[in-house]
Amino acid sequence: MNRSKMQSRQWFEKWYSGKEKVFAWNIGRPHKGLVEIFDNSPLKSGRVLVPGCGFGYDAIFLAERGFDVVAFDFSANVIKKAKLRTKAKRKLKASLKFEVEDIYNLPDSYHNAFDYVVEIGNFQAMSVKERREYVRIITAVLGRGGRSIVICKKYPPLTPGPKGIKKSSLKKYFSPAFKIEQIEPVLMYRKSYPADGLRLIAKKK
Ligand SMILES: C[S@@+](CC[C@H](N)C(=O)[O-])C[C@H]1O[C@@H](n2cnc3c(N)ncnc32)[C@H](O)[C@@H]1O
């Protein structure tokens, strides 16, 4: 799958039409690399933005843990499915909104409105230009001292699909505007693979 296909809205809409299936990135549960952070953290509340949220497992997990979450994806098909799943949940301790938005064209209301941005599996598929733009956008949506969490595939890739990102490149993209708190190896999607991903936690300066 090449990058232009990865990033076309029509391509994702087609992928997300029909019945939900477990495939590539859809593991049918919140990402372990995310759960670990909040299992081991005293943080219990805050406003979280989840860009490119897919089926919404990570967003629902965060709302169950008491975070106020806005999650968006540019695929209307997948947002419809995420909303249906939320309706079936009774354990949410905080607000959870799913919206259809494009990461590169976010509403002004997102500006300075979040304590965390949790991004999983998107950054790795962006071009250099888009990654720079993404960092600029999340810097704008985070309030003072807000944290960016990115879970992405590492380079050189150990698994099929996008090539991934070097640890040094992650540092380069984020360090001008963020204090890097952690870049750790994580398992990206499948248990049978080695730790093929990286988890960044960075605090806005
Ligand atoms: C590889 S999937 C990861 C989905 C989810 N984060 C997960 O880990 O299960 C990338 C997601 O980002 C969405 N996406 C890609 N480009 C986007 C954009 N420009 N704006 C909003 N969502 C986008 C896709 O529709 C897709 O759901």
The ligand as an SDF file (V2000), in Angstrom:
LIG
                    3D

 27 29  0  0  0  0  0  0  0  0999 V2000
   -3.9280    3.5990   10.2010 C   0  0  0  0  0  0  0  0  0  0  0  0
   -5.5170    4.1710   10.6640 S   0  0  0  0  0  0  0  0  0  0  0  0
   -5.3760    4.2330   12.4310 C   0  0  0  0  0  0  0  0  0  0  0  0
   -6.7190    4.3090   13.1060 C   0  0  0  0  0  0  0  0  0  0  0  0
   -6.6780    4.3480   14.6340 C   0  0  0  0  0  0  0  0  0  0  0  0
   -5.9040    5.4560   15.1470 N   0  0  0  0  0  0  0  0  0  0  0  0
   -6.1760    3.0380   15.1820 C   0  0  0  0  0  0  0  0  0  0  0  0
   -5.0000    2.9860   15.6120 O   0  0  0  0  0  0  0  0  0  0  0  0
   -6.9450    2.0700   15.1740 O   0  0  0  0  0  0  0  0  0  0  0  0
   -5.4410    5.9010   10.2320 C   0  0  0  0  0  0  0  0  0  0  0  0
   -6.7640    6.6090   10.4550 C   0  0  0  0  0  0  0  0  0  0  0  0
   -6.6100    7.9950   10.2040 O   0  0  0  0  0  0  0  0  0  0  0  0
   -7.6820    8.4650    9.4030 C   0  0  0  0  0  0  0  0  0  0  0  0
   -7.1310    9.6020    8.6500 N   0  0  0  0  0  0  0  0  0  0  0  0
   -6.1670    9.5790    7.6910 C   0  0  0  0  0  0  0  0  0  0  0  0
   -5.9180   10.8170    7.2450 N   0  0  0  0  0  0  0  0  0  0  0  0
   -6.7350   11.6480    7.9430 C   0  0  0  0  0  0  0  0  0  0  0  0
   -6.9410   13.0580    7.9330 C   0  0  0  0  0  0  0  0  0  0  0  0
   -6.2790   13.8570    7.0920 N   0  0  0  0  0  0  0  0  0  0  0  0
   -7.8490   13.5880    8.7980 N   0  0  0  0  0  0  0  0  0  0  0  0
   -8.5530   12.7790    9.6310 C   0  0  0  0  0  0  0  0  0  0  0  0
   -8.4100   11.4340    9.6930 N   0  0  0  0  0  0  0  0  0  0  0  0
   -7.5080   10.8780    8.8440 C   0  0  0  0  0  0  0  0  0  0  0  0
   -8.1090    7.2720    8.5720 C   0  0  0  0  0  0  0  0  0  0  0  0
   -9.4410    7.3600    8.1140 O   0  0  0  0  0  0  0  0  0  0  0  0
   -7.8810    6.1270    9.5360 C   0  0  0  0  0  0  0  0  0  0  0  0
   -9.0150    5.8620   10.3160 O   0  0  0  0  0  0  0  0  0  0  0  0
  1  2  1  0
  2  3  1  0
  2 10  1  0
  3  4  1  0
  4  5  1  0
  5  6  1  0
  5  7  1  0
  7  8  2  0
  7  9  1  0
 10 11  1  0
 11 12  1  0
 11 26  1  0
 12 13  1  0
 13 14  1  0
 13 24  1  0
 14 15  1  0
 14 23  1  0
 15 16  2  0
 16 17  1  0
 17 18  1  0
 17 23  2  0
 18 19  1  0
 18 20  2  0
 20 21  1  0
 21 22  2  0
 22 23  1  0
 24 25  1  0
 24 26  1  0
 26 27  1  0
M  CHG  2   2   1   9  -1
M  END
$$$$
